[in-house]
Amino acid sequence: MDKTGLATLLVGIVLLIVGIILMWYWLPEVIAVVLGAIGIILALAGVAGIVLGYLMIKE
Protein backbone atom coordinates (compact mmCIF):
# COMPACT_ATOMS: atom_id res chain seq x y z
CA MET A 1 0.00 0.00 0.00
CA ASP A 2 1.23 3.44 -0.91
CA LYS A 3 2.11 5.71 2.02
CA THR A 4 0.30 8.67 0.44
CA GLY A 5 -2.84 6.59 0.00
CA LEU A 6 -2.67 5.43 3.61
CA ALA A 7 -2.20 8.99 4.86
CA THR A 8 -5.13 10.18 2.74
CA LEU A 9 -7.29 7.36 4.08
CA LEU A 10 -6.45 8.21 7.69
CA VAL A 11 -7.06 11.93 7.18
CA GLY A 12 -10.38 11.14 5.51
CA ILE A 13 -11.47 8.93 8.42
CA VAL A 14 -10.53 11.61 10.96
CA LEU A 15 -12.38 14.32 8.99
CA LEU A 16 -15.44 12.09 8.70
CA ILE A 17 -15.53 11.45 12.44
CA VAL A 18 -15.03 15.14 13.30
CA GLY A 19 -17.71 16.14 10.79
CA ILE A 20 -20.24 13.69 12.23
CA ILE A 21 -19.53 14.88 15.78
CA LEU A 22 -19.92 18.54 14.80
CA MET A 23 -23.11 17.83 12.84
CA TRP A 24 -24.54 16.07 15.90
CA TYR A 25 -23.52 19.00 18.12
CA TRP A 26 -25.23 21.57 15.86
CA LEU A 27 -28.09 19.33 14.69
CA PRO A 28 -30.87 21.99 14.65
CA GLU A 29 -28.74 24.27 12.46
CA VAL A 30 -27.86 21.38 10.15
CA ILE A 31 -31.55 20.56 9.73
CA ALA A 32 -32.32 24.22 9.03
CA VAL A 33 -29.61 24.36 6.34
CA VAL A 34 -30.89 21.17 4.70
CA LEU A 35 -34.47 22.45 4.69
CA GLY A 36 -33.30 25.80 3.32
CA ALA A 37 -31.39 24.06 0.54
CA ILE A 38 -34.47 22.02 -0.37
CA GLY A 39 -36.49 25.24 -0.48
CA ILE A 40 -33.95 26.93 -2.76
CA ILE A 41 -33.89 23.92 -5.10
CA LEU A 42 -37.69 23.88 -5.31
CA ALA A 43 -37.79 27.63 -5.97
CA LEU A 44 -35.23 27.29 -8.78
CA ALA A 45 -37.20 24.39 -10.26
CA GLY A 46 -40.31 26.58 -10.17
CA VAL A 47 -38.53 29.42 -11.97
CA ALA A 48 -37.25 26.96 -14.58
CA GLY A 49 -40.79 25.64 -15.05
CA ILE A 50 -42.15 29.16 -15.48
CA VAL A 51 -39.50 30.04 -18.07
CA LEU A 52 -40.00 26.76 -19.92
CA GLY A 53 -43.77 27.19 -19.92
CA TYR A 54 -43.45 30.76 -21.18
CA LEU A 55 -41.14 29.67 -23.99
CA MET A 56 -43.51 26.86 -24.97
CA ILE A 57 -46.53 29.17 -25.02
CA LYS A 58 -44.61 31.80 -27.01
CA GLU A 59 -44.01 29.40 -29.92
MILODO-674845 format. One record per residue: residue number from 1; residue in three letters; x, y, z of N, C-alpha, C in turn. Coordinates in nm, 3 decimals. Example, Ala and Ser with C-alpha at 12.3 -4.5 7.8 and 13.67 -1.06 7.14 Angstrom:
2
- 1 ALA 1.319 -0.569 0.780 1.230 -0.450 0.780 1.320 -0.330 0.780
- 2 SER 1.285 -0.225 0.708 1.367 -0.106 0.714 1.290 0.003 0.787
//
This chain:
59
- 1 MET 0.085 -0.118 0.000 0.000 0.000 0.000 0.089 0.124 0.000
- 2 ASP 0.048 0.220 -0.079 0.123 0.344 -0.091 0.107 0.427 0.036
- 3 LYS 0.216 0.491 0.079 0.211 0.571 0.202 0.120 0.693 0.186
- 4 THR 0.117 0.753 0.068 0.030 0.867 0.044 -0.116 0.825 0.051
- 5 GLY -0.147 0.710 -0.006 -0.284 0.659 0.000 -0.326 0.629 0.143
- 6 LEU -0.238 0.573 0.222 -0.267 0.543 0.361 -0.289 0.672 0.441
- 7 ALA -0.204 0.772 0.417 -0.220 0.899 0.486 -0.352 0.966 0.448
- 8 THR -0.387 0.960 0.320 -0.513 1.018 0.274 -0.632 0.945 0.337
- 9 LEU -0.623 0.815 0.346 -0.729 0.736 0.408 -0.747 0.773 0.555
- 10 LEU -0.638 0.786 0.627 -0.645 0.821 0.769 -0.700 0.962 0.789
- 11 VAL -0.656 1.056 0.708 -0.706 1.193 0.718 -0.855 1.196 0.686
- 12 GLY -0.897 1.121 0.586 -1.038 1.114 0.551 -1.123 1.057 0.664
- 13 ILE -1.074 0.953 0.730 -1.147 0.893 0.842 -1.159 0.992 0.957
- 14 VAL -1.050 1.062 0.988 -1.053 1.161 1.096 -1.150 1.274 1.062
- 15 LEU -1.146 1.325 0.939 -1.238 1.432 0.899 -1.383 1.386 0.904
- 16 LEU -1.409 1.263 0.864 -1.544 1.209 0.870 -1.595 1.203 1.014
- 17 ILE -1.514 1.155 1.104 -1.553 1.145 1.244 -1.577 1.284 1.303
- 18 VAL -1.486 1.377 1.278 -1.503 1.514 1.330 -1.628 1.579 1.271
- 19 GLY -1.652 1.557 1.143 -1.771 1.614 1.079 -1.899 1.560 1.138
- 20 ILE -1.905 1.429 1.163 -2.024 1.369 1.223 -2.047 1.423 1.364
- 21 ILE -1.940 1.435 1.441 -1.953 1.488 1.578 -2.004 1.631 1.575
- 22 LEU -1.949 1.714 1.487 -1.992 1.854 1.480 -2.135 1.866 1.428
- 23 MET -2.173 1.780 1.332 -2.311 1.783 1.284 -2.407 1.743 1.396
- 24 TRP -2.369 1.648 1.478 -2.454 1.607 1.590 -2.465 1.720 1.693
- 25 TYR -2.354 1.792 1.714 -2.352 1.900 1.812 -2.443 2.014 1.769
- 26 TRP -2.442 2.047 1.639 -2.523 2.157 1.586 -2.638 2.102 1.501
- 27 LEU -2.706 2.000 1.547 -2.809 1.933 1.469 -2.923 2.025 1.426
- 28 PRO -2.978 2.111 1.512 -3.087 2.199 1.465 -3.045 2.290 1.349
- 29 GLU -2.922 2.341 1.355 -2.874 2.427 1.246 -2.853 2.347 1.118
- 30 VAL -2.806 2.224 1.132 -2.786 2.138 1.015 -2.920 2.110 0.948
- 31 ILE -3.023 2.081 1.028 -3.155 2.056 0.973 -3.209 2.181 0.904
- 32 ALA -3.187 2.297 0.964 -3.232 2.422 0.903 -3.163 2.447 0.769
- 33 VAL -3.035 2.417 0.760 -2.961 2.436 0.634 -3.013 2.340 0.527
- 34 VAL -3.038 2.216 0.566 -3.089 2.117 0.470 -3.227 2.158 0.419
- 35 LEU -3.314 2.202 0.510 -3.447 2.245 0.469 -3.439 2.371 0.381
- 36 GLY -3.350 2.461 0.415 -3.330 2.580 0.332 -3.281 2.545 0.193
- 37 ALA -3.190 2.449 0.184 -3.139 2.406 0.054 -3.249 2.342 -0.029
- 38 ILE -3.334 2.263 0.035 -3.447 2.202 -0.037 -3.541 2.312 -0.088
- 39 GLY -3.565 2.413 -0.006 -3.649 2.524 -0.048 -3.591 2.599 -0.167
- 40 ILE -3.461 2.623 -0.164 -3.395 2.693 -0.276 -3.404 2.610 -0.403
- 41 ILE -3.382 2.480 -0.393 -3.389 2.392 -0.510 -3.530 2.392 -0.568
- 42 LEU -3.631 2.385 -0.482 -3.769 2.388 -0.531 -3.803 2.522 -0.596
- 43 ALA -3.754 2.632 -0.538 -3.779 2.763 -0.597 -3.713 2.775 -0.734
- 44 LEU -3.590 2.726 -0.748 -3.523 2.729 -0.878 -3.594 2.640 -0.980
- 45 ALA -3.644 2.525 -0.936 -3.720 2.439 -1.026 -3.848 2.509 -1.070
- 46 GLY -3.912 2.583 -0.980 -4.031 2.658 -1.017 -4.001 2.766 -1.119
- 47 VAL -3.893 2.838 -1.100 -3.853 2.942 -1.197 -3.824 2.878 -1.333
- 48 ALA -3.755 2.765 -1.332 -3.725 2.696 -1.458 -3.855 2.652 -1.526
- 49 GLY -3.951 2.603 -1.447 -4.079 2.564 -1.505 -4.154 2.682 -1.564
- 50 ILE -4.149 2.796 -1.496 -4.215 2.916 -1.548 -4.151 2.959 -1.680
- 51 VAL -4.020 2.963 -1.684 -3.950 3.004 -1.807 -3.979 2.906 -1.919
- 52 LEU -3.973 2.777 -1.890 -4.000 2.676 -1.992 -4.144 2.686 -2.042
- 53 GLY -4.238 2.704 -1.952 -4.377 2.719 -1.992 -4.398 2.842 -2.077
- 54 TYR -4.335 2.953 -2.040 -4.345 3.076 -2.118 -4.290 3.056 -2.258
- 55 LEU -4.175 2.990 -2.267 -4.114 2.967 -2.399 -4.200 2.875 -2.484
- 56 MET -4.266 2.777 -2.422 -4.351 2.686 -2.497 -4.478 2.756 -2.545
- 57 ILE -4.532 2.844 -2.463 -4.653 2.917 -2.502 -4.620 3.017 -2.612
- 58 LYS -4.502 3.076 -2.606 -4.461 3.180 -2.701 -4.451 3.125 -2.843
- 59 GLU -4.419 2.997 -2.857 -4.401 2.940 -2.992 -4.531 2.918 -3.063
//
